[in-house]
Amino acid sequence: MTTSDSSDSPRLGPLLSGIDSPDDVKELSDAELLQLADEIREALIHNLARTGGHLGPNLGVVELTIAMHRVFRTPRDQFVFDVAHQGYVHKMLTGRADRIHTIRTYRGLNGFLLRSESEHDCYGAGHAGTALSAALGMAAARDLLKEDSHVVALAGDAAFTCGPTLEALNNIAETTKRFIVVLNDNEWSIDKNVGAIARYFNALQTHSTYASVRNAAAEFVEKLAGKATRNLAHKVEQSAKNLLFPNVLFEKFGIRYFGPIDGHDLHLLVKTFEYLKTLNEPVVLHVITEKGRGYQPAIDNPGKFHGLGQYRVADGSTSGGGHPTASQIFGRTVTDLAKEDERIVAITGAMPGGTKLDIFKKELPERYFDVGIAEEHAALFACGLATRGVRPFLAIYSTFMQRAFDMIVHDIALQGLPVRLCMDRAGLSGDDGPTHHGLFDIAYLRGIPGIIHMAPKNEAEFVAMLRWMAEYDDGPTAIRYPRGEIAGTPVDAEVAPIELGKGELIAEGGDVALIGLGTLFGMAEETRRRLEEEGYSVTLVNPRFIKPMDEELVEKVARRCRVICTFEDHVLHNGFGCAVIEHLHDAGIDTPVARIGWPDEFVEHGKVPVLREQHGLTVEHALEQVKKHL
């Protein structure tokens, strides 16, 4: 087993420590299952306090996950978790409880599901809305192969705001006869769910007959205990129609709806799954769960405890950083700009807290739009606003902006609409791993005509760029900025004026030219210091613009220096360094270019300094690469 950067032993109860596989869950008594649920919650609360992670979502699915493993048998049966941030309980019940204290640490368990981590993880995830389509493909493959197994897709209510989920619903009844969808309804994704579908599910929960219907469902399933065989199927189905809440939305898709039922009633969940697995038709089971159940701080603040770093178990408190994060600077700046210009609006996709547009929401609610987990719609919505002279700032994580690529090409760029793409978490996202690293946005934007793409070196320049974007109406603009703190220059410090396509020449020398993009400008600065200590003459450039690149400045330093070294928090393939090489080749300049950036692979999870050391994003590696040409 590989080592982890979390070396302490896990805190596990006696039952949980004896769970080596899902088969062990099937051997427990009903009373022991309840004890197991308590032990899992204790393990989550105490172990995640050391590593951070998605505490709230996992506390909410403890009984649900136990029931699934009690009734079904993985890996023969497949569980597909939407996003998979709620998969920690599944990990613990499939032989990984002894490593739960390593989750999200370097070489420890991944914070989402990976096919390479366990045979019980049939599908990797990290982005919302994928579960139903992937699970339906598995069910279709099962039918083609004439296998007798079950496929269960577990998706939160927020996933039903995603286009892919609705597209999958449209195809389920036409594709297979045996398919189970579990709708885990807690009214939250990361922040409070928004939109008509969220309101519809909430209406079901709060309907005056909900309590009596749920009780009737419980009594009904109890009667089925030990009797839900196929020869009783017709009688059961007719009874279910009268007892379980009908849902027009799903039945219009040809999918039988059951629920809502209590997602924390373990006995009811087990009996319900035992019945549903006998049916020969696609079904949706609607379960009501409480995000953060069993830990009061997570119940009181579900947004914070959706995913967080280390915290104190006693009260859930966390330590704040010394400087504002890039997200905080963004939220504050765009809000201030909007107060100066009534044409500015802010758009996000279910991430007001993550993008810090909650600041904008609080102070200018009439110009704030949260469209839910629907990045494609968000981009098109911004296009419509832009056609009428409104100035939209679209704030979406770099990794999630990928989902709107078609709209960026064919709707934003092709029409030259001044939509402002603000890509949070650009660069490495550390503990969240490969599904969340923002390492591809330069590559996927660089080839699109008309896109302006920027990266600030520090806080003050970030503010200046946002202000410049607010005034630019001649086409689309994009800006990438990191998770956490950006370099600590005060936001009100004076910076050189932002000019379209112009970089900043910081220092001039004749031996080496260092071009440090955005977050890695500080690494370029330190490399310059080390080289000058060794007697080299060094040029230092802050490029500011990825596209259009300051070609005149790049040519100037290439002709003057013996070697160029570029630094970027992005994959090297089709990145900023590639743009430099391509231009110098076209200009007939043969100055060698060394590049510091991420390799052509999906980078694992772990602390940023550890991963930079592992993959050569260091001053030492830069010095080694540069000196090859001196």
Buried (B, 14 or more C-beta within 10 A) or exposed (E): EEEBEBEEEBBBBEBBBEBEEBEBBEEBEEEEBBBBBBBBBBBBBBBBBBBBBBBBBBBBBBBBBBBBBBBBEBBEBBBBBBBBBBBBBBBBBBBBBBBBBBBBBBBBBBBBBBEEBBEBBBBBBBBBBBBBBBBBBBBBEBBEEEEEBBBBBBBBBBBBBBBBBBEBBEBBBEBBEBBBBBBBBBBBBBBBBBBEBBEBBBEBBEEEEBEEBBEBBBEBBEEBEEEBEEEBBEEBEEBBEEBBBEBEBBEEBBBBBBBBBBBBBBBBBBBBBBBBBBBEBBBBBBBBBBBBBBBEBBBEBBBBBBBBEEBEBEEBEBEEEEBBBBBBBBBBBBBBBBEEEEBBBBBBBBBBBBBBBBBBBEBBEEBBBBBBBBBBBBBBBBBEBBEEEBBBBBBBBBBBBBBBBEBBBEBBBEBEBBBBBBBBBBBBBBBBBBBBBBBBBBBBBBEBEBBBBBBBBBBBBBBBBBBBBBEBEEBBBBBBBBBBBBBEBEBEEEBEEBEBBBBBBBBBBEBBBBBBBBBBBBBBBBBBEBBBEEEBBBBBBBBBBBBEBBBEBBBBBBEBBBBBBBBBBBBBBBBBBBBBBEBBEEEEBEBBBBBBBBBEEEBBBBBBEBBBBBBBBBBEBBBEBBBEBE
